[in-house]
Amino acid sequence: MARDWFVLPERFAYLRPIAEQVNEVFNEIGQYYERLPDALTDAQIDALAKVYEEIDARGDAQPLSVWLEDLHARGGVASPQNIYRPVFDLFFLFRELGWRGVPPFNSFAVTYCPPQPLLDWTKLPEHLRYLAEPAEKFGKYTFEEEWRRFVENASEQDINELAAVSERIRMQGHVDEIYDWFRKHDVGDQPEAEKLGWMIELMKEADVPIEDDADYP
């Protein structure tokens, strides 16, 4: 299947060979992301490492992230010919191999890092703004595997910080008010609600939920 590689900027052309290899492996294993790192050969991991180091040396992590965000925003990423997925998957593999302690990926020098939107915590009622700082810190973990790995590797200080915020929410009776705030602020459209929501999910994974057996609405 031919992909639209002509849309890849010239400055990122060095990514194409390994991106094509990774995409072939992905298709061979039935497009199961969790199996992708284990399906790579040693030679492919070596090639990924060289690209990782080149991205780092060129300072291309953020420019590449910005380009991918723009490509996604322009639509069509689900098209079989679109190159968004093969290129984005490089960042996925860098992270997965880093979590496994494989050098050089375990330096985490190259990560998906598009510019973050400016956050406006005045959207929160003033008495809830104590949630802003921890939400910015812990709301960057955005899916189950990241939550699990955070809990496995978090410092005692981080877990205690999460627990303290959870306890404050409970003690001040803010649970219902927080959930009501979510219902008025779309998590998909408002980054403040998204970060606060992810932090609450992380609290559950860390066994310090804001409410027993509560599901995030």
N, C-alpha and C positions, 0 to 999 in steps of 0.2 A: 504494500500500500504506500503510495507516494504521499509524502507530507509537504506542507507549504514551507519548506526551509528557506525559501527566498525572503520571507519576512524577518528572519533572524538578522539583527544588525551585524555589520561586518566586525565590529569590535568583539562580538561574542562568537564568532565563527569557530573558534577553537573548541567550543563545547559540542559541536555537532557530532563528531565521531563517537564519543562515549555516550551521548544522549541517544543516538540511534541504537547502540549496542544494548543499553539498558531497556529501551523500548522493546526490542526484540525478545529479551529475556522475559519482560513483563507479559508480553503476548503469549509466550510459550508456556508460562505457568498458569495461564487462565486468568490473568489480571487480578491476582491475589496480592495485595500490597504487603501483607505481613510475611509473605514467603519470599519477597523480592531480594532482601539482603543475602539470604541463604542460597539463593539460586545463582549468585554471581560466582564466576571463577576467580582464582587468585590473580590472574592476569587482568581481569576486568576491575578488580578492586585496586590493583596497582595503577591502572589507567585513571580510575576515579581519584586516587590520591594525587596524581600529577596534576589533574585538572583542579582539584581542591587547592593545591598550593599555588597554581597559576592564578586562580580567582583571587586568592589572598594577596599575592604579590602585585597584581594589577589594581587592587582595590575595587574589584567589580561586583562584590556581593550586593551592595545597595543599588548601584545602577541596574544590575540584572533584576533585582527584586522589583524595582520601579517599572522596568519594562514589562515584566510578567504581570504586574498589577494592571498596567495600562492595556495589555493584550486581553486580560480577563474582562476588564471593564467594557471593552469594545465588542464583547460577545463572541459567540462561535466556538468557545473552548471545548464544547462537546463534540464538535465535528471530528470525524476520524482523521481528517487531513491536518488538523490544527497542531501546531508544535508546542502549545502551552504545556501540555501534560509531560511530554518527554523531558523538557527543560526543567520544569518544576520538580520532577521526580529526582533530579540530582540533589536538590536541597533535602528532600526526604531521605535519601540514602546517606548523605553527609551526617544528618542528625542520628539516624539509626545506628550507623557504624560508630559514631562518636559515643553514643550511649553504651555501646558494647566495649568501649575502651580501645578501639582500633586506632592506632596512630596513622596519619596526622589528624584524623577526624575528631579525636578526643580533645583537641585544643579548642574546638567550637569557635574557631576564628572566622569561619565562613558559615553564616546562617541566613535564612530568609529574613530580610530586614527592610521592608518598605517603610517609608516615613509614617510615623504614627499620627493619627488625627489629634488635633488639639482637644483637650478634655475640658469640659465646663461643669465643674462640680456644684455650681450654684443651682443646677437642676435638682439637686437633693435638698430637702428641707434642712435648714441650718443645723438642727439638732441631730441630723444623721450624717453630717459631713465628716465625722470621725472615721467613716468608712472609706473616704476617698483615698487616703494614702495607702492603706493596705490593699485596696482594690487595684490601684496602679501597680503595686509590687507583685501581687499574686494573681491578678487577672490575666496575666500573659500566658498562663497554662490553659490551653483551650480545648483539649479533648482527653478522653479517658486514659490513653496510654501515657500522655504527659503527666496527668495527675498521679498515676501509679508510680511513674519513675521519680516524680518529685518526692512523694512520700518515702520511697525507698532510699533516697539520697539526701533528703533535707537535713539541715542542721537542727539540733535541739532548739536553738533560738528561733528558727523559722516556725517550727511546729508550735512552740509556746506562744509566738506572736499570733498565729492563726487562732489558737485556743483562746487567747485573751480577747480577741475581737468577737469570737463566737459567744463567749461568756458575757461580754458587755451587751451584745444584742439581746441575749436571753434575759439578763438581769433588768435591763431597762424596758423590756416588753416591746421591742421594736420589730419582732418577727412579722406580724400581720401588716404593719405599716410598710415594711420593706417590700413584701409581696404585692401590696396594693400599688406601691410606686412602680414596680415592674409592669403591672397591668396597664399603667398609663404611659409607659415609655417602652417603645418597641426595641427589644434587644438587637434585632437585626439592623436597625437603622441608627441607633444611638450608642456610640462607643462607651459612654459612661455606664449605661445599663448592661452592656455586654461584659465589661470588665468586672463589674460587681457580681453579675450572674456567674461568671466563671470562678470567681473567688469562692462563692457559696458552694459551687460544685466541688471545688478542691477541698473545702472544709469537710464535706461528706467523706471524701476519699481518705482524708487524714483522720477520720473518726472524731472530728470535733464539729458536728453539724449544728446549725443554728436552731434546729427543731428536730426532735426525735421523729424518725420515719417520715420526714417532710420531703415532698417532691417539689423541685423548683418548678413553678408554674410556667 
